[in-house]
Amino acid sequence: MEKIRVFIADDHTLLRSGLRLLIDAQADMEVVGEAGDLAQAKREVAAASPDVLTLDLSMPGAAGMASISLIRRLFPRVRVLVVTMHDDPAYVRTALALGAVGYVVKSAADSELISAIRAVSQGRIFVDAEHAVAPAAATLNSPAAIDSLSAREREVLALVAQGHTNQAAADQLGLSVKTVESHRARLMEKLGLTNRADLTRFAVECGLLDTRPDQEPV
């Protein structure tokens, strides 16, 4: 029987070890590689040729949700299964919009992760009922919505969606943190959005978030 080839990308060594033991204990799957940061994952996934990549969104070098886009563009045949601490349906919406095919929270039972790996390896989407995707808070890819933003608000939106803190966005734009916070509050009010995950999804759908395969995410 051909086994499901799994690559683990997570910066916690103990968690990676636990996942490896769990996955290798299954008769129908095997771990073919692991990485503790996004740069290492980019180097080693091509050689490992996995069927499924379990991806933590908070690794060093990662840019949150933008990491999913990068992995999908670099390795379009690899199925991305997000394994994260973020227990929020809004994050599920964004992850799926960016190309992930599964979403499991780290607090889930071991059996949940194994079921998810099997499901996505067969081309199915896996999201447990507890974190079922809710409707988006804003109408995505809407010209009226994006046109309501000023040029500066679009810049702030793109940086926040890429995973930047308010301070990092302020440094890049040459603004004060208070000014960035003000722009962020106004754009969220205009779009009817309430969190970073929905901001990221909106930015992706409107073409403001571009993570190219030859570039590191910011």
C-alpha positions in Angstrom: 0.0 0.0 0.0 1.3 3.4 -1.0 1.6 5.6 2.1 0.4 9.2 2.4 3.6 11.3 2.5 3.4 14.1 5.2 5.8 17.0 5.8 5.5 18.8 9.2 6.2 22.6 9.4 6.1 23.9 12.9 8.6 25.8 15.1 7.9 23.7 18.2 10.3 20.8 18.4 8.3 18.8 20.9 5.1 19.3 18.9 6.9 18.1 15.7 8.2 15.1 17.5 4.8 14.2 18.8 3.2 14.6 15.3 5.9 12.5 13.8 5.3 9.7 16.3 1.5 9.9 15.8 1.7 10.0 12.0 4.4 7.3 11.6 2.3 5.0 13.8 -0.4 5.0 11.1 -0.2 2.1 8.7 -1.2 4.3 5.7 1.1 7.4 6.2 4.7 8.4 6.9 6.5 11.6 7.7 9.0 12.5 4.9 10.4 15.7 6.4 10.0 18.5 8.9 11.0 22.1 9.2 11.1 24.6 12.1 10.8 27.8 10.0 9.4 28.8 6.6 12.8 29.2 4.9 13.7 25.6 5.8 10.3 24.4 4.6 10.8 26.1 1.2 14.2 24.4 0.9 13.2 20.9 1.8 9.6 20.4 0.6 10.6 20.1 -3.0 13.1 17.3 -2.2 10.7 15.5 0.2 7.8 15.6 -2.3 5.0 15.2 0.3 1.3 14.7 -0.4 0.3 16.8 2.6 2.1 19.7 4.4 0.9 20.4 7.9 1.6 24.2 8.3 1.8 26.3 11.4 1.1 29.9 10.6 3.3 31.4 13.4 6.8 30.0 12.5 9.8 32.2 12.3 10.0 33.8 8.8 6.3 33.2 8.2 3.9 36.0 7.5 0.8 34.5 8.9 -1.8 33.6 6.3 0.4 34.8 3.5 2.5 31.7 4.1 -0.3 29.6 2.6 -0.2 31.6 -0.7 3.5 31.3 -0.9 3.6 27.5 -0.3 0.7 27.0 -2.8 2.5 28.9 -5.5 5.9 27.2 -4.9 4.4 23.7 -4.5 1.0 23.6 -6.2 0.6 19.8 -6.0 1.1 19.8 -2.2 -2.1 19.9 -0.1 -1.8 22.4 2.7 -3.3 21.4 6.1 -3.2 24.3 8.6 -2.5 23.1 12.1 -2.7 26.2 14.4 -3.6 27.6 17.8 -6.1 30.0 16.2 -9.6 28.8 17.1 -11.6 31.2 15.1 -14.0 30.6 12.1 -12.7 33.8 10.5 -9.2 32.3 10.2 -10.8 29.2 8.6 -12.4 31.4 5.9 -9.1 33.1 5.2 -7.0 29.9 5.1 -9.4 28.3 2.6 -9.5 31.4 0.5 -5.7 31.4 0.3 -5.6 27.7 -0.9 -5.4 25.6 2.3 -7.6 22.4 2.0 -7.8 21.7 5.7 -7.8 23.4 9.1 -7.2 21.8 12.5 -6.6 23.5 15.8 -3.8 22.2 18.0 -6.1 21.5 20.8 -8.0 19.0 18.7 -7.8 15.2 19.4 -5.1 13.2 17.7 -7.9 11.3 15.7 -9.0 14.6 14.3 -5.6 15.4 12.8 -5.3 11.8 11.4 -8.8 12.1 9.8 -7.8 15.5 8.4 -4.6 14.1 6.7 -6.5 11.3 5.2 -9.3 13.6 3.9 -7.1 16.2 2.3 -4.8 13.5 0.8 -7.9 12.3 -1.1 -8.7 15.7 -2.4 -11.4 16.6 0.1 -11.6 19.7 2.3 -11.5 19.1 6.0 -12.9 21.5 8.6 -14.5 20.1 11.7 -18.1 21.1 12.4 -17.1 23.2 15.5 -15.2 25.6 13.2 -17.5 25.5 10.2 -17.0 28.5 7.9 -19.3 31.4 8.5 -20.3 33.9 5.8 -17.8 36.7 5.2 -18.5 39.9 7.0 -17.9 42.0 3.9 -18.7 41.6 0.2 -15.3 40.5 -1.1 -13.7 41.5 -4.4 -16.3 44.4 -4.5 -15.1 47.5 -6.5 -17.3 49.7 -4.3 -15.7 48.4 -1.1 -12.1 48.8 -2.3 -12.8 52.2 -3.9 -14.0 53.4 -0.5 -10.5 53.2 0.9 -7.8 55.9 0.6 -4.4 55.1 -0.9 -2.9 55.2 2.6 -5.6 52.9 4.0 -4.9 50.4 1.2 -1.2 50.4 2.1 -2.0 49.8 5.8 -4.5 47.1 4.8 -1.8 45.3 2.7 0.8 45.4 5.5 -1.6 44.3 8.2 -2.9 41.4 6.0 0.8 40.3 5.4 1.1 39.9 9.2 2.8 43.1 10.2 2.2 44.6 13.6 1.0 48.2 13.8 4.6 49.2 14.8 6.1 47.4 11.8 3.6 49.0 9.4 4.3 52.4 10.9 8.1 51.9 10.4 7.6 50.9 6.7 5.3 53.7 5.9 7.2 56.4 7.9 4.2 57.1 10.1 3.4 57.0 13.8 1.8 53.9 15.4 -1.2 56.1 16.4 -1.7 57.1 12.7 -1.5 53.5 11.5 -4.0 52.5 14.2 -6.3 55.3 13.1 -6.1 54.2 9.4 -6.7 50.6 10.4 -9.8 51.5 12.5 -11.2 53.6 9.7 -10.7 50.9 7.0 -12.2 48.2 9.2 -15.2 50.4 9.8 -15.6 51.1 6.1 -15.4 47.4 5.2 -17.5 46.2 8.1 -14.7 43.9 9.2 -13.7 43.1 12.8 -10.4 41.1 12.8 -7.2 40.5 11.0 -8.3 37.3 9.4 -11.2 39.0 7.5 -8.8 41.8 6.6 -6.4 39.3 5.1 -9.1 37.5 3.1 -10.4 40.9 1.8 -6.9 41.9 0.7 -6.4 38.6 -1.1 -9.7 38.7 -2.9 -9.1 42.3 -4.0 -5.6 41.6 -5.2 -3.8 43.7 -2.6 -1.8 40.8 -1.2 0.7 39.4 -3.6 3.2 36.8 -2.3 5.4 35.7 -5.2 7.3 32.5 -5.2 10.6 34.2 -5.7 10.1 36.5 -2.7 10.1 36.0 1.0 6.9 37.1 2.7 7.3 40.4 4.6 
